[in-house]
Structures are given as structure tokens and as C-alpha cells.
Amino acid sequence: MLASIKKAGSLARAASAGQRRLLSIHEYQSVNLLNSYGIPTPKSIAAKSPEEAFNVAKNFGNDKLVIKAQVLAGGRGKGKFDSGFQGGVHTVDSPEQAQDYASKMIGSKLITKQTGAAGRICNVMLAERRDPSHEYYVAVLNDRVTQGPVLVVSSQGGMNIEEVAAKDPDAIITTPIDFEKGVSKPTALELARKLGFKDEAAQQEAADIFINLYKIFKDKDATQIEINPLAETTDGHVLCMDAKFGFDDNAEFRQKDVFALRDISQEEPSEVEAQKANLNFIKLDGSIGCLVNGAGLAMATMDVLSLHGGNPANFLDVGGGATPETVKKAFEILLSDPKVKSIFINIFGGIMRCDYIAEGVIRATKELNLTIPLVVRLKGTKEAEAKQMIKESGLKIIPFDGLDEAAEKAVQLAHA
């Protein structure tokens, strides 16, 4: 039982985190954004075909390059392609080598610790090789403690910052930022000196990067900017060698240029479809499709299914304004997953009317020729009318009043 409780809790947390849907962009896009604010990076150019990679390398003006997989996931260097080719980051010494590597990477799926077993479709970026003498970590984040943005820096970059925090928390320096004024030059210079940048020129370059990173953060409604590593190179310059950005989806209406960079090929197709219908949907790995209203009830529903030995196939919150058409669309998304063996509908009608849900369920069952067992629990506004509609439909819909009993039945049907 304890294992089931832990499993249920982890599923709920995963769904809760996933629902935030913060836009991420590719590394080559991040480089362009950094450069537009005067932040130095290694010269980098994206390529979408092996031939384009050859031409980019040929005209780069530098023979020592790196080819990097462009997928929205970490762990690319240690990743593996579905073709069997190993590694998403390689050094390149000629245009022919660039073309060869690109032919093995572009269009294939890179599988990393963050992509899941399915992997993600890959393009590539070619960048000049710059040798670091030391690697640092820099991030601008929103901080719940100070209730504002903070600048997080460490002299131990180029590695997992969570591991640094666990082993040597004193190696991480967190500085609150005044939202309106940003990072002052004296503060930025003091941080650069604390981190150990060698000379005054390097300290000035690092300080300017800190200041401009916050400008991007504020101007573009970012939720996070992570530079790992920020490198002091052997020739004495300071460069952002890799960057990860996250942006607040609520700011899409005023950040059209940023959100135009969205790459839906990197997203779960069912989640993209759900977003078009204003459904909060996160795909999971189980066999019980869930349709619920309200994020809290949706997570509680997944918990109860897990406690009874089931595995939710998704998190799906239809919200308080769902219509019969929305419910039908939700069914289409659930049924697109071949792993789904039963469907559990759990509705508490406050703002949401149960009869709307019932109408959508009946319509979807008829029009989609539903053959998967369907368990329905409806409580609240228009509950009696909804139950009567289901009863009169003559369809094979299994109604319940109790949550535990309904969840247990959905699990049994999924395992049948």
C-alpha cells in the first residue's frame, strides 16, 4: 500500500508540473536571442539538411566546429538516436564530416534521459569550438522566497547544478534582483570577482552578461534563463556556451515574436490537439483514460486509481466551461492512445453542469463507436438530469456514486 501511495503522489505531481506549459525554445534560437541583447556566444548556425550542414561548415571561416543536436531536452551529449547512432554532440573538423554526422542526426529521433523512450525529432546546429579555461553557472529565475527574480551563480558550471547544490551549497550564490531597476553594475562586478574571473576585462564582460540576461528576462516575460556553462575561454573572453530559456504562456499576447519560435514537433501530438481545444491534458503511460473537471479533482482521481492498482493514461481537466463538443474532443484525444483500456469520467458539477457532460458522453459514445468500457461518476449541478439522460440512452455506460467504487471498477475493466 505504501508503494501505491508514493506512486499516486508522484503521478499527481508530474501532472501538476506538466500543466504549466511554459514555452521552451531551441539552443540556436536562444543564441540568436542572446546575441540580439549583445550577449556573446560562440558563432552558431542551424542546419536542416546534411547538404546545408556541409555548406555551413564550408563557409563558416573556422575548421574547428561542434555539431549539436537540436531537441528540447537535456542530456543530448549522452543521448542515442533511434537509428543506433550514439551521441547528440560531436566535434567536426571538415565540411564532409559535418555532412556525415548531420545525415545520421537530422530527421532521426534522439532519446535522452528527458525525452522518454519515444525520443524527439532532431535538427542540428554547428558552432565554433571555443576552449574554456573555466566553466561557470548562471541563471535568472523567479524565487518564491523573495517573491521576485534572483540571479543564481556558481563557479562550478558545466555540470548538474542540483548535484552542486547537494554536495556544496556554499558554491551557489543567490542574489535578489530589483524588478524595475535590474542588476546594478557594482553588484554584477562584485559577483564576477566572487566567482573568480581572472582579470578586470573578464570581470567587466561577465558583469555585462549578468545585467543583460536580466534585461531579456524582464523584456521577454521569461520564467527562467539558464546558462550552463558560462565559460571564460583560454583567450580571455567570457561566452555563453549553452542556454535554456522558458517563457510564461500567459504573456503570449504581447510576446508574438518569442512564441512564433514554438516547435510543436518537439511536443506530444495529443497535448497539442488538447491545447487547441483549451483542454488541460498531459499524456502519461497508463491504461485508464481520465476525464475530470478541476485540476485538484483530476489529481485526486489519479491518486485513487493508483491506490486501487491502476495506471492513469493521462491528466485531463476539462475545466468549468466545457461543452458537449469539448467533451467529444476530449474523447477523441483519449481514444487516440492505443494503451487506453477503460475510461473513467469523474465530474463534480459546481460551475460545470453534469447534463452537459452527459450529453457529450452520449454523443461521443455514439459517434465514435466507443467499444472501450466507460465508467461515469457525476455529482453536483444537474446531476439527476444527467443520470436520467445516461439511463435513457441505452448505452453501455457504467454509473457510480462513490469515488472508490468507481475507480476500482475502472481498474478492473482496464485489467480485464
C-alpha positions as CSV (number, residue, x, y, z in Angstrom):
1,M,0.0,0.0,0.0
2,L,2.8,2.4,0.9
3,A,4.3,1.9,-2.6
4,S,0.9,2.6,-4.2
5,I,0.6,5.9,-2.2
6,K,4.0,7.0,-3.3
7,K,3.3,6.1,-6.9
8,A,0.0,8.0,-6.8
9,G,1.6,11.1,-5.3
10,S,4.3,11.1,-8.0
11,L,1.8,10.9,-10.8
12,A,-0.2,13.8,-9.3
13,R,2.9,15.9,-9.0
14,A,4.0,15.1,-12.6
15,A,0.6,16.1,-14.0
16,S,0.6,19.3,-11.9
17,A,4.0,20.3,-13.1
18,G,3.2,19.4,-16.7
19,Q,0.1,21.5,-16.8
20,R,2.2,24.7,-16.6
21,R,3.1,24.5,-20.3
22,L,6.0,27.0,-20.3
23,L,7.3,27.7,-23.7
24,S,10.9,26.4,-24.4
25,I,13.0,27.2,-27.4
26,H,15.9,25.5,-29.2
27,E,19.5,26.3,-28.4
28,Y,20.1,28.0,-31.8
29,Q,17.1,30.3,-31.1
30,S,18.4,31.0,-27.7
31,V,21.8,32.0,-29.2
32,N,20.0,34.5,-31.6
33,L,18.1,36.0,-28.7
34,L,21.3,36.4,-26.5
35,N,23.1,38.0,-29.4
36,S,20.3,40.5,-30.0
37,Y,21.0,41.8,-26.5
38,G,24.7,42.0,-27.0
39,I,25.5,38.8,-25.0
40,P,28.5,37.0,-26.6
41,T,28.3,33.3,-27.6
42,P,30.3,31.1,-29.9
43,K,29.3,31.7,-33.5
44,S,26.4,29.3,-34.3
45,I,24.3,28.4,-37.3
46,A,21.4,25.9,-37.6
47,A,21.1,23.4,-40.4
48,K,18.1,21.4,-41.5
49,S,19.7,19.1,-44.0
50,P,23.0,17.3,-44.5
51,E,23.7,19.4,-47.6
52,E,23.0,22.6,-45.6
53,A,25.3,21.4,-42.8
54,F,28.1,20.8,-45.4
55,N,27.6,24.4,-46.8
56,V,27.5,25.9,-43.3
57,A,30.8,24.2,-42.3
58,K,32.4,25.1,-45.7
59,N,31.6,28.8,-45.3
60,F,32.0,29.1,-41.5
61,G,35.5,30.5,-41.6
62,N,36.7,28.1,-38.9
63,D,37.6,24.4,-39.3
64,K,37.2,23.6,-35.6
65,L,33.4,23.2,-35.1
66,V,30.9,21.3,-32.9
67,I,27.7,19.8,-34.3
68,K,24.9,19.7,-31.7
69,A,21.5,18.0,-31.8
70,Q,18.6,20.5,-31.5
71,V,15.9,18.9,-29.4
72,L,14.1,20.4,-26.4
73,A,15.7,18.1,-23.9
74,G,18.8,17.8,-21.7
75,G,21.4,15.1,-21.8
76,R,21.9,15.4,-25.6
77,G,25.6,14.5,-25.4
78,K,24.9,11.2,-23.8
79,G,21.8,10.5,-25.9
80,K,21.3,7.8,-28.5
81,F,19.4,8.0,-31.8
82,D,16.7,5.6,-32.8
83,S,18.9,4.5,-35.7
84,G,21.6,3.4,-33.1
85,F,23.9,6.3,-33.7
86,Q,25.4,7.4,-30.3
87,G,25.7,10.9,-29.0
88,G,24.0,14.2,-29.9
89,V,27.1,16.4,-29.7
90,H,30.3,15.8,-31.8
91,T,33.4,17.7,-32.8
92,V,33.7,18.4,-36.5
93,D,36.9,19.1,-38.5
94,S,35.7,19.3,-42.1
95,P,32.5,20.0,-44.2
96,E,32.4,16.3,-45.2
97,Q,32.4,15.3,-41.6
98,A,29.7,17.8,-40.8
99,Q,27.6,16.4,-43.6
100,D,28.2,12.8,-42.4
101,Y,27.2,13.5,-38.9
102,A,24.2,15.6,-40.0
103,S,22.9,12.7,-42.2
104,K,22.9,10.5,-39.1
105,M,21.2,13.0,-36.9
106,I,18.7,15.1,-38.9
107,G,15.2,13.6,-39.0
108,S,16.1,10.8,-36.6
109,K,14.8,10.7,-33.0
110,L,17.2,11.4,-30.2
111,I,16.5,9.6,-27.0
112,T,17.8,11.1,-23.8
113,K,17.0,10.8,-20.1
114,Q,14.5,13.6,-20.5
115,T,12.7,12.6,-23.8
116,G,11.3,9.3,-22.7
117,A,11.6,6.1,-24.9
118,A,10.0,7.7,-27.9
119,G,12.7,10.4,-28.3
120,R,12.3,13.6,-30.3
121,I,12.9,14.6,-33.9
122,C,16.3,16.2,-34.4
123,N,17.8,19.1,-36.4
124,V,21.3,20.3,-35.8
125,M,23.4,23.4,-35.1
126,L,27.0,24.0,-36.0
127,A,29.0,26.1,-33.6
128,E,32.7,27.2,-33.4
129,R,34.8,25.4,-30.9
130,R,36.0,27.7,-28.1
131,D,38.2,26.2,-25.4
132,P,37.2,27.1,-21.9
133,S,39.8,27.6,-19.1
134,H,37.0,27.6,-16.5
135,E,33.2,27.0,-16.6
136,Y,30.6,28.8,-14.5
137,Y,26.9,28.5,-14.0
138,V,24.4,31.5,-14.3
139,A,20.6,31.6,-14.1
140,V,17.9,34.2,-13.7
141,L,14.8,32.7,-12.1
142,N,11.6,33.6,-10.2
143,D,12.1,32.9,-6.5
144,R,9.2,32.1,-4.2
145,V,11.1,33.0,-1.0
146,T,11.9,36.6,-2.1
147,Q,8.8,36.8,-4.3
148,G,10.8,38.2,-7.2
149,P,13.6,37.5,-9.7
150,V,17.0,36.3,-8.5
151,L,20.4,35.9,-10.1
152,V,21.9,32.5,-9.3
153,V,25.6,31.9,-10.0
154,S,28.3,29.4,-9.2
155,S,31.9,28.8,-10.0
156,Q,31.1,25.1,-10.6
157,G,29.5,25.1,-14.0
158,G,29.3,22.6,-16.8
159,M,27.6,20.0,-14.6
160,N,24.3,19.3,-13.0
161,I,23.6,22.3,-10.7
162,E,21.3,20.2,-8.5
163,E,24.3,18.0,-7.7
164,V,26.4,21.0,-6.8
165,A,23.6,22.3,-4.5
166,A,23.5,18.9,-2.8
167,K,27.3,18.5,-2.3
168,D,28.5,22.0,-1.8
169,P,25.6,24.5,-1.2
170,D,28.0,27.3,-0.4
171,A,29.3,27.2,-4.0
172,I,25.9,28.7,-5.1
173,I,25.4,32.4,-4.7
174,T,21.8,33.7,-4.9
175,T,21.2,37.5,-5.3
176,P,17.8,39.1,-5.3
177,I,17.1,41.5,-8.2
178,D,15.1,44.7,-8.0
179,F,12.4,44.1,-10.6
180,E,12.3,47.6,-12.0
181,K,16.0,48.6,-11.7
182,G,17.5,45.2,-12.6
183,V,21.1,44.2,-11.8
184,S,23.4,47.2,-11.0
185,K,26.9,47.3,-12.4
186,P,28.6,47.4,-8.9
187,T,26.6,44.3,-7.9
188,A,27.4,42.5,-11.1
189,L,31.1,43.3,-10.8
190,E,31.2,42.1,-7.2
191,L,29.6,38.8,-8.3
192,A,32.2,38.4,-11.1
193,R,35.0,38.9,-8.6
194,K,33.5,36.4,-6.1
195,L,33.3,33.8,-8.9
196,G,37.0,34.2,-9.6
197,F,37.1,35.7,-13.1
198,K,40.8,36.3,-13.7
199,D,41.3,39.9,-14.7
200,E,39.3,43.2,-14.9
201,A,38.4,42.7,-18.6
202,A,36.9,39.3,-17.9
203,Q,35.1,40.7,-14.9
204,Q,33.6,43.5,-17.0
205,E,32.4,41.0,-19.7
206,A,30.8,38.7,-17.0
207,A,29.1,41.7,-15.3
208,D,27.6,42.9,-18.6
209,I,26.3,39.4,-19.3
210,F,24.6,39.3,-15.8
211,I,23.0,42.7,-16.5
212,N,21.8,41.9,-20.0
213,L,20.4,38.5,-19.0
214,Y,18.0,40.1,-16.6
215,K,17.0,42.6,-19.3
216,I,16.0,39.7,-21.6
217,F,14.2,38.0,-18.6
218,K,12.1,41.1,-18.0
219,D,11.6,42.3,-21.6
220,K,10.5,38.8,-22.9
221,D,8.5,37.6,-19.9
222,A,10.8,34.7,-19.3
223,T,10.3,32.3,-16.4
224,Q,13.9,31.1,-16.4
225,I,17.2,31.7,-18.2
226,E,19.9,29.2,-17.6
227,I,23.5,29.5,-18.9
228,N,25.4,26.3,-18.3
229,P,28.2,26.7,-18.9
230,L,29.2,30.4,-18.9
231,A,32.9,30.0,-19.9
232,E,36.0,32.0,-19.5
233,T,37.9,31.0,-22.6
234,T,41.7,30.4,-23.0
235,D,42.0,33.7,-24.9
236,G,40.4,35.6,-22.0
237,H,36.9,36.2,-23.2
238,V,33.6,35.3,-21.4
239,L,31.0,33.4,-23.5
240,C,27.6,31.8,-23.0
241,M,28.3,28.3,-24.3
242,D,24.8,26.9,-23.8
243,A,21.4,28.4,-22.9
244,K,18.0,27.3,-21.9
245,F,15.0,29.6,-21.9
246,G,11.5,29.3,-20.5
247,F,8.7,31.8,-21.1
248,D,5.4,32.5,-19.4
249,D,2.5,31.3,-21.6
250,N,0.3,34.0,-20.1
251,A,2.4,36.6,-21.9
252,E,1.8,35.1,-25.4
253,F,-0.5,38.0,-26.4
254,R,2.4,40.5,-26.0
255,Q,5.4,38.3,-27.0
256,K,4.4,37.3,-30.5
257,D,8.0,37.1,-31.7
258,V,9.0,34.7,-29.0
259,F,6.0,32.4,-29.3
260,A,6.5,32.3,-33.1
261,L,9.6,30.2,-32.2
262,R,7.5,27.4,-30.8
263,D,8.3,24.0,-32.3
264,I,5.3,21.7,-32.0
265,S,7.4,18.8,-33.4
266,Q,9.0,18.6,-30.0
267,E,5.7,18.2,-28.2
268,E,3.3,15.3,-27.6
269,P,0.8,15.5,-30.5
270,S,-2.2,14.7,-28.3
271,E,-1.2,17.5,-26.0
272,V,-1.0,19.9,-28.9
273,E,-4.5,18.9,-30.0
274,A,-5.8,19.3,-26.5
275,Q,-4.4,22.8,-26.2
276,K,-6.2,23.8,-29.4
277,A,-9.5,22.8,-27.6
278,N,-8.5,24.6,-24.4
279,L,-8.2,21.3,-22.5
280,N,-5.5,20.8,-19.9
281,F,-4.1,17.5,-21.0
282,I,-0.9,15.7,-20.1
283,K,-0.1,12.3,-21.5
284,L,1.0,9.6,-19.1
285,D,1.9,5.9,-19.5
286,G,-1.1,4.1,-18.1
287,S,-4.1,2.3,-19.4
288,I,-7.1,4.2,-17.8
289,G,-8.2,7.3,-19.6
290,C,-9.3,10.1,-17.3
291,L,-11.8,12.9,-17.9
292,V,-12.3,15.2,-14.9
293,N,-13.1,18.8,-14.2
294,G,-10.8,20.7,-12.0
295,A,-7.0,20.1,-11.5
296,G,-7.4,19.1,-7.8
297,L,-10.1,16.6,-8.5
298,A,-8.1,15.3,-11.5
299,M,-5.0,14.6,-9.3
300,A,-7.2,13.1,-6.6
301,T,-8.7,10.8,-9.3
302,M,-5.3,9.6,-10.4
303,D,-4.4,9.0,-6.8
304,V,-7.4,6.8,-6.2
305,L,-6.9,4.9,-9.4
306,S,-3.3,4.2,-8.4
307,L,-4.3,3.1,-4.9
308,H,-6.5,0.5,-6.5
309,G,-3.7,-0.8,-8.6
310,G,-4.4,1.1,-11.8
311,N,-2.3,3.4,-14.0
312,P,-3.8,6.6,-15.4
313,A,-3.1,7.2,-19.1
314,N,-3.4,10.9,-18.7
315,F,-4.2,14.0,-16.7
316,L,-7.2,15.7,-18.3
317,D,-9.0,18.7,-16.8
318,V,-11.9,19.9,-19.0
319,G,-12.4,23.0,-16.7
320,G,-15.6,24.7,-15.7
321,G,-16.7,25.8,-19.1
322,A,-16.7,22.5,-21.1
323,T,-19.5,22.0,-23.7
324,P,-20.7,18.7,-25.3
325,E,-18.4,19.5,-28.2
326,T,-15.4,19.9,-25.8
327,V,-16.3,16.6,-24.2
328,K,-16.4,14.8,-27.6
329,K,-13.0,16.3,-28.5
330,A,-11.6,15.0,-25.1
331,F,-12.9,11.5,-26.0
332,E,-11.2,11.7,-29.4
333,I,-7.9,12.5,-27.7
334,L,-8.3,9.7,-25.1
335,L,-9.1,7.2,-27.8
336,S,-6.1,8.1,-29.9
337,D,-4.0,6.4,-27.3
338,P,-3.9,2.6,-28.1
339,K,-2.9,1.9,-24.5
340,V,-6.2,3.1,-23.1
341,K,-8.3,0.0,-22.0
342,S,-11.0,1.8,-19.9
343,I,-12.2,5.4,-19.4
344,F,-13.1,6.9,-16.1
345,I,-15.2,10.1,-16.0
346,N,-15.3,11.9,-12.7
347,I,-17.3,15.1,-12.6
348,F,-18.2,17.4,-9.7
349,G,-20.7,19.9,-11.1
350,G,-20.3,23.3,-9.5
351,I,-19.8,25.7,-12.4
352,M,-19.8,22.7,-14.7
353,R,-23.3,21.2,-15.4
354,C,-23.4,17.4,-15.3
355,D,-26.1,17.3,-18.0
356,Y,-23.6,19.0,-20.4
357,I,-21.1,16.2,-19.6
358,A,-23.7,13.5,-20.0
359,E,-24.8,15.0,-23.4
360,G,-21.1,15.0,-24.6
361,V,-20.5,11.5,-23.3
362,I,-23.6,10.1,-25.1
363,R,-22.8,11.9,-28.3
364,A,-19.1,10.7,-28.2
365,T,-20.1,7.1,-27.4
366,K,-22.5,7.0,-30.4
367,E,-20.4,9.0,-33.0
368,L,-17.1,7.4,-32.1
369,N,-18.4,3.9,-31.9
370,L,-16.9,3.5,-28.4
371,T,-16.1,-0.1,-27.5
372,I,-13.8,0.7,-24.5
373,P,-15.6,0.2,-21.1
374,L,-16.8,3.6,-19.7
375,V,-17.2,4.3,-16.0
376,V,-19.0,7.6,-15.1
377,R,-19.4,9.4,-11.8
378,L,-21.4,12.6,-11.9
379,K,-22.1,14.7,-8.8
380,G,-23.5,18.2,-8.4
381,T,-25.4,20.6,-10.6
382,K,-28.0,18.9,-12.9
383,E,-26.9,15.6,-11.5
384,A,-30.3,14.0,-11.6
385,E,-31.0,15.1,-15.2
386,A,-27.6,13.8,-16.3
387,K,-28.2,10.4,-14.7
388,Q,-31.6,10.2,-16.4
389,M,-30.1,11.0,-19.8
390,I,-27.5,8.3,-19.4
391,K,-30.1,5.8,-18.3
392,E,-32.4,6.6,-21.2
393,S,-29.6,6.4,-23.8
394,G,-29.5,2.7,-23.5
395,L,-25.7,2.8,-24.0
396,K,-23.3,0.6,-22.1
397,I,-22.2,3.3,-19.6
398,I,-21.5,2.1,-16.1
399,P,-22.6,4.8,-13.5
400,F,-21.4,5.1,-9.9
401,D,-22.0,7.5,-7.0
402,G,-18.9,6.6,-4.9
403,L,-15.4,7.5,-6.0
404,D,-13.7,4.5,-4.6
405,E,-16.2,2.1,-6.1
406,A,-16.0,3.8,-9.5
407,A,-12.2,3.9,-9.5
408,E,-12.0,0.2,-8.5
409,K,-14.3,-0.7,-11.4
410,A,-12.3,1.3,-13.9
411,V,-9.2,-0.5,-12.8
412,Q,-10.8,-3.9,-13.1
413,L,-12.1,-3.2,-16.6
414,A,-8.6,-2.0,-17.7
415,H,-7.1,-5.2,-16.4
416,A,-9.8,-7.5,-17.9
